[in-house]
Amino acid sequence: MNGSIDHGCRTRDSLLRAGEEPPLASHLVTPRTFYSHHGIYVGDGRVVHYAGLAHGWRRGPVEEVSLERFAHGHHVRVRHDPTRFARGEVVARARSRLGERSYRVLTNNCEHFCAWALRNESRSAQVEGLYEGIEQQVQSLLILRLDVITRAIRASTQRRSSIMNAFDRLADFVRGTFSATASALGVALIASPCYAVAGAAGGDTAASASSTPSRQRATTVETSAIRPFTYHASQADLDELRRRILAARLPEKEPVTDHSQGVPLVTVQKLAKYWATEYDWRKVEAKLNSYPQFITEIDGLDIHFVHVKSKHPNALPVIVTHGWPGSIIEQLKIVDPLVDPTAYGGTAADAFDVVIPSMPGYGFSGKPTATGWGPERIARAYDVLMKRLGYQRYVAQGGDWGAVIVDLMATQKPAGLIGIHTNMPGVVPPNIDAAAFAGKPAPDGLSAEEKRAYEDLAFTYQNVYYALYMGSRPQSLTALSDSPVGLATFMIDHDPRSLKLIARAFDGERTGLTRDDVLDNVTLFWLTNTGVSAARLYRENKNSYFSVKNVTLPVAVSVFPDEIVSVPRSWAEHAYPKLIHFNKLDKGGHFAAWEQPELFVKELRAGFKSLR
Amino acid sequence: MSTIRPFTYRASDAELDELRRRVLATRLPEKETTNDLSQGVPLATVQKLAHYWATEYDWRKVEAKLNSFPQFVTQIDGLDIHFIHVKSRHPDALPLLITHGWPGTILHNLKIIDPLTNPTAYGCDAANAFDVVIPSMPGYGFSGKPMTTGWDPVRIARAWDVLIKRLGYTRYVAQGGDWGAIITDLLAAQAPAGLLGMHTNMPGVVPPEIDAAAWANAPTPAGLSADEGAGYEMLAATYRDVYYSLLMASRPQTLTGLSDSPVGLATFIIDFDRRLRQVMVRTFDGERTGLTRDDVLDNITLYWLTNTAVSAARLYCENKLNYFAPKGVTIPVAVSAFPDELYVPPRSWAEKAYPQLVHFNKLDKGGHFPAWEQPELFTQELRAAFKPLRASVAEAS
């Protein structure tokens, strides 16, 4: 909730990365229960802060602590706000009040202390913002409660969407009715002196509760709101989409009888016809809304995610990340088997809690309005997300961009990430990757399997120039915003093998992906107008897609035969020193969770078994 | 088969109404995440273009201008080839075949027709007169769209000689930029009887090992002169900037969006390279750039009306040759080096690639489409370039 409390103060914060030292005399901010906590960095890994309520409900003195203790397991941000004094002076001013014990929530809090040290002012944006923030706070608490009830109902009704929809309407009604009341109630609560007193009395209880799930959930809500989310496309949007598809003007037929020039005209025609006449978006919309979805702001951007908890107590939390041209739609088929294994041929010991975020610029997540949201930053945000959901120990899974992101998460090694699974491993030795990119003949000394992988890779690089185009001028792809059939054509041509798997769906083959699968995903891109914002990820990226990323955490690899590169075990062993699982499957391609969900689920169960 | 049929074009009102409807109904992406041109065509430029296109632009103007020139269609090698053919009234006019490129059309060359065919009206004497032949490439403009593979630049070059002979010319010169430059190089390498020489504003002269290094983005090779080093660096930067060419070369049929969205087509087309992107932004900001908004939209509207985005893209797919490497030309060559070209060729490379270099001039302004952007300079260049060859024509006759 500090996001909303601090909303009015319009200062700029930057996230302090693990191991990074803040500038001397900088103003540090870290999330706490009900508020954000502030301190002044005084060098050598030390922070001076007004302990106040930072360590529970007992009021503490101005004290000097380690950066670690200051952060107390949360992230720390550096607030770039003005100071009237030299850095040394700020440090001296902060230390001059060490031991003072006159903390007051509203008049002399940790933020007042920092403002005084930096500017000789006594001001707290939190307190000033309280009156606008409190309404959201209480709403969030209410929403949290609704969320708990929602999930209870879900468990007992096995996701009957009519009940869910009714419940969503009820939730909206409750939120609307109560917001005014809640606002007044909240202000009264915080403004009352009882707040601090009651807090002090209950301090030990609160501290001892901190390891329980309910406490973790409370922390989540208080530090940054998690808002429930459902999506309902307007009928006008769907009508307009159909109108555009019917009005699509197509090019002439390709002068070849294969896929060598891209998506054959006949496939585009079949796709357009089915899309305009038989396809029904409402089906996947209902399916999507049958899962609990949320939005929370991370690093300044709204991140949308599906979050389904298993009924099994020892479920392993897994964050599953999609790629391009994907979305959360790609992963819907694996949610139930992962969270409810006993209904899908597994045992309770196979259970996962599943978190499936939409990448920035994709689906229902926010579209970045400034540069900087590369895969590294997404990886960091995903750890924040998992921690915000209360998971202190989790695994991560990805394919396509998701694979790059989970590789990067694994190199960032946030506390609690115990391993990853990838179906597009970044394991190609850099010199081999460079040679393949340049289209050179296979280097000497490769085994037969490595040589095949090399040739796959070189072939891939000759057929994914859309990636280089998006990487250089995403904004020039206006057509993807304006032409649904153009968007669909562009998206289904991810690589020659994927095109084959998708084209056959429109030829009536009943294996792997269905026409609805393909169009669900494309329609989501269309409705959210994310053709260009999704493309920008290629512009942001500075990594090789397939090359080694220096992962030392445990890694499980599934190699699907129609993946763009079937990586040899030798490369995987070299790139991932803790390779805990390596399996070559006999069917499936680049979008394995979407195309071969059963195999994929088996792979995740087996892949992570040793980490449970 | 070899008949030459007169041709004029008139778009139907229904087509123009439908175009306007689509432009007005355009759904755009959000603004780029930068305040520069580094992510492609800025949203604001696309908005200005779309607004002007839907409200003020008038296709009928350029259509009338186009139809004021004699145009024809004739079938060559199984495909209809459209061309403009304007004869000079001066008897010793030199026949000149001018080839456009991508994303160009014959409209890129309209401004130079009068000065070339009628020099005396432009302050020049009759000895500078040209007969002008300007074909639309296969898959472009009003030429036919190949229905089978094989129409690569080599085949187009052969067709061009057939065309010029069919028009009754036994001696001629050829000129080109962009694909037109490659086709002209190839035509010169084929050295058909009667082709006296050529002019290029995008010469294929980069030594293959240098070209390979630039492609691989290797550090500047040792031993290059200052001019060569500068040429190398421009070339390496160009190769990192024109991925549309690789996209079209590998997956032309996947660009359905360009057939269906006029504004999408326009955005894709005006983003030729970094420098032209800037010119386009300035043009739609109302600055004087050498191009007008009408120039830009005339060309795009022609692509739209003929639905040729994908058929034009296929030329990249057909091509097997390096764009900038020498093609084995031994006949006389004239080179104009414009400063904002994709790379500025050093004279040293031009001398090596073209053993009979009859003209080499570095201009102080102009870019990749000089006939369109700097028609006066360009016309002067053609007059100067081909002057020595006219003498040889005169001697021979």
HADDOCK unambig.tbl for C-alpha pairs under 7 A between the chains (distance, minus, plus):
assign (segid A and resid 248 and name CA) (segid B and resid 260 and name CA) 5.58 0.50 0.50
assign (segid A and resid 249 and name CA) (segid B and resid 259 and name CA) 5.88 0.50 0.50
assign (segid A and resid 249 and name CA) (segid B and resid 260 and name CA) 4.71 0.50 0.50
assign (segid A and resid 250 and name CA) (segid B and resid 256 and name CA) 6.17 0.50 0.50
assign (segid A and resid 250 and name CA) (segid B and resid 259 and name CA) 5.56 0.50 0.50
assign (segid A and resid 250 and name CA) (segid B and resid 260 and name CA) 6.27 0.50 0.50
assign (segid A and resid 251 and name CA) (segid B and resid 256 and name CA) 6.44 0.50 0.50
assign (segid A and resid 251 and name CA) (segid B and resid 259 and name CA) 5.76 0.50 0.50
assign (segid A and resid 251 and name CA) (segid B and resid 307 and name CA) 6.75 0.50 0.50
assign (segid A and resid 251 and name CA) (segid B and resid 310 and name CA) 6.30 0.50 0.50
assign (segid A and resid 254 and name CA) (segid B and resid 253 and name CA) 6.46 0.50 0.50
assign (segid A and resid 255 and name CA) (segid B and resid 147 and name CA) 4.87 0.50 0.50
assign (segid A and resid 255 and name CA) (segid B and resid 148 and name CA) 4.33 0.50 0.50
assign (segid A and resid 255 and name CA) (segid B and resid 149 and name CA) 5.72 0.50 0.50
assign (segid A and resid 256 and name CA) (segid B and resid 148 and name CA) 6.64 0.50 0.50
assign (segid A and resid 256 and name CA) (segid B and resid 149 and name CA) 6.94 0.50 0.50
assign (segid A and resid 261 and name CA) (segid B and resid 250 and name CA) 6.17 0.50 0.50
assign (segid A and resid 261 and name CA) (segid B and resid 251 and name CA) 4.69 0.50 0.50
assign (segid A and resid 261 and name CA) (segid B and resid 252 and name CA) 5.71 0.50 0.50
assign (segid A and resid 261 and name CA) (segid B and resid 253 and name CA) 5.48 0.50 0.50
assign (segid A and resid 262 and name CA) (segid B and resid 251 and name CA) 4.37 0.50 0.50
assign (segid A and resid 262 and name CA) (segid B and resid 252 and name CA) 6.27 0.50 0.50
assign (segid A and resid 262 and name CA) (segid B and resid 253 and name CA) 4.84 0.50 0.50
assign (segid A and resid 262 and name CA) (segid B and resid 254 and name CA) 4.97 0.50 0.50
assign (segid A and resid 263 and name CA) (segid B and resid 253 and name CA) 5.75 0.50 0.50
assign (segid A and resid 263 and name CA) (segid B and resid 254 and name CA) 5.21 0.50 0.50
assign (segid A and resid 264 and name CA) (segid B and resid 253 and name CA) 6.70 0.50 0.50
assign (segid A and resid 369 and name CA) (segid B and resid 33 and name CA) 4.90 0.50 0.50
assign (segid A and resid 370 and name CA) (segid B and resid 33 and name CA) 4.41 0.50 0.50
assign (segid A and resid 370 and name CA) (segid B and resid 34 and name CA) 6.31 0.50 0.50
assign (segid A and resid 371 and name CA) (segid B and resid 33 and name CA) 5.59 0.50 0.50
assign (segid A and resid 371 and name CA) (segid B and resid 34 and name CA) 6.68 0.50 0.50
assign (segid A and resid 438 and name CA) (segid B and resid 216 and name CA) 6.52 0.50 0.50
assign (segid A and resid 463 and name CA) (segid B and resid 250 and name CA) 6.12 0.50 0.50
assign (segid A and resid 465 and name CA) (segid B and resid 243 and name CA) 6.74 0.50 0.50
assign (segid A and resid 465 and name CA) (segid B and resid 246 and name CA) 6.05 0.50 0.50
assign (segid A and resid 465 and name CA) (segid B and resid 247 and name CA) 4.96 0.50 0.50
assign (segid A and resid 466 and name CA) (segid B and resid 247 and name CA) 5.87 0.50 0.50
assign (segid A and resid 468 and name CA) (segid B and resid 243 and name CA) 6.19 0.50 0.50
assign (segid A and resid 469 and name CA) (segid B and resid 243 and name CA) 5.16 0.50 0.50
assign (segid A and resid 469 and name CA) (segid B and resid 244 and name CA) 6.12 0.50 0.50
assign (segid A and resid 472 and name CA) (segid B and resid 39 and name CA) 6.39 0.50 0.50
assign (segid A and resid 472 and name CA) (segid B and resid 241 and name CA) 6.91 0.50 0.50
assign (segid A and resid 473 and name CA) (segid B and resid 39 and name CA) 4.46 0.50 0.50
assign (segid A and resid 473 and name CA) (segid B and resid 40 and name CA) 4.23 0.50 0.50
assign (segid A and resid 474 and name CA) (segid B and resid 39 and name CA) 5.80 0.50 0.50
assign (segid A and resid 474 and name CA) (segid B and resid 40 and name CA) 6.24 0.50 0.50
assign (segid A and resid 475 and name CA) (segid B and resid 32 and name CA) 6.30 0.50 0.50
assign (segid A and resid 475 and name CA) (segid B and resid 39 and name CA) 5.48 0.50 0.50
assign (segid A and resid 475 and name CA) (segid B and resid 40 and name CA) 4.80 0.50 0.50
assign (segid A and resid 475 and name CA) (segid B and resid 41 and name CA) 5.86 0.50 0.50
assign (segid A and resid 475 and name CA) (segid B and resid 42 and name CA) 6.74 0.50 0.50
assign (segid A and resid 476 and name CA) (segid B and resid 40 and name CA) 5.01 0.50 0.50
assign (segid A and resid 476 and name CA) (segid B and resid 41 and name CA) 5.33 0.50 0.50
assign (segid A and resid 476 and name CA) (segid B and resid 267 and name CA) 5.50 0.50 0.50
assign (segid A and resid 476 and name CA) (segid B and resid 268 and name CA) 5.60 0.50 0.50
assign (segid A and resid 476 and name CA) (segid B and resid 271 and name CA) 6.94 0.50 0.50
assign (segid A and resid 477 and name CA) (segid B and resid 264 and name CA) 6.59 0.50 0.50
assign (segid A and resid 477 and name CA) (segid B and resid 268 and name CA) 6.62 0.50 0.50
assign (segid A and resid 478 and name CA) (segid B and resid 28 and name CA) 6.20 0.50 0.50
assign (segid A and resid 478 and name CA) (segid B and resid 29 and name CA) 6.43 0.50 0.50
assign (segid A and resid 478 and name CA) (segid B and resid 264 and name CA) 4.64 0.50 0.50
assign (segid A and resid 478 and name CA) (segid B and resid 267 and name CA) 6.45 0.50 0.50
assign (segid A and resid 479 and name CA) (segid B and resid 257 and name CA) 5.18 0.50 0.50
assign (segid A and resid 479 and name CA) (segid B and resid 258 and name CA) 6.42 0.50 0.50
assign (segid A and resid 479 and name CA) (segid B and resid 261 and name CA) 5.67 0.50 0.50
assign (segid A and resid 479 and name CA) (segid B and resid 263 and name CA) 6.89 0.50 0.50
assign (segid A and resid 479 and name CA) (segid B and resid 264 and name CA) 3.68 0.50 0.50
assign (segid A and resid 479 and name CA) (segid B and resid 265 and name CA) 6.74 0.50 0.50
assign (segid A and resid 480 and name CA) (segid B and resid 257 and name CA) 6.53 0.50 0.50
assign (segid A and resid 481 and name CA) (segid B and resid 27 and name CA) 5.84 0.50 0.50
assign (segid A and resid 481 and name CA) (segid B and resid 28 and name CA) 5.50 0.50 0.50
assign (segid A and resid 481 and name CA) (segid B and resid 29 and name CA) 5.65 0.50 0.50
assign (segid A and resid 482 and name CA) (segid B and resid 26 and name CA) 5.65 0.50 0.50
assign (segid A and resid 482 and name CA) (segid B and resid 27 and name CA) 4.77 0.50 0.50
assign (segid A and resid 482 and name CA) (segid B and resid 28 and name CA) 6.27 0.50 0.50
assign (segid A and resid 482 and name CA) (segid B and resid 261 and name CA) 6.07 0.50 0.50
assign (segid A and resid 482 and name CA) (segid B and resid 264 and name CA) 6.93 0.50 0.50
assign (segid A and resid 483 and name CA) (segid B and resid 257 and name CA) 5.66 0.50 0.50
assign (segid A and resid 483 and name CA) (segid B and resid 260 and name CA) 6.05 0.50 0.50
assign (segid A and resid 483 and name CA) (segid B and resid 261 and name CA) 5.72 0.50 0.50
assign (segid A and resid 485 and name CA) (segid B and resid 257 and name CA) 6.78 0.50 0.50
assign (segid A and resid 486 and name CA) (segid B and resid 255 and name CA) 6.69 0.50 0.50
assign (segid A and resid 486 and name CA) (segid B and resid 256 and name CA) 4.67 0.50 0.50
assign (segid A and resid 486 and name CA) (segid B and resid 257 and name CA) 3.54 0.50 0.50
assign (segid A and resid 486 and name CA) (segid B and resid 260 and name CA) 6.89 0.50 0.50
assign (segid A and resid 487 and name CA) (segid B and resid 257 and name CA) 6.59 0.50 0.50
assign (segid A and resid 489 and name CA) (segid B and resid 254 and name CA) 5.67 0.50 0.50
assign (segid A and resid 489 and name CA) (segid B and resid 256 and name CA) 6.47 0.50 0.50
assign (segid A and resid 490 and name CA) (segid B and resid 254 and name CA) 5.67 0.50 0.50
assign (segid A and resid 490 and name CA) (segid B and resid 255 and name CA) 6.69 0.50 0.50
assign (segid A and resid 529 and name CA) (segid B and resid 29 and name CA) 6.68 0.50 0.50
assign (segid A and resid 532 and name CA) (segid B and resid 29 and name CA) 6.25 0.50 0.50
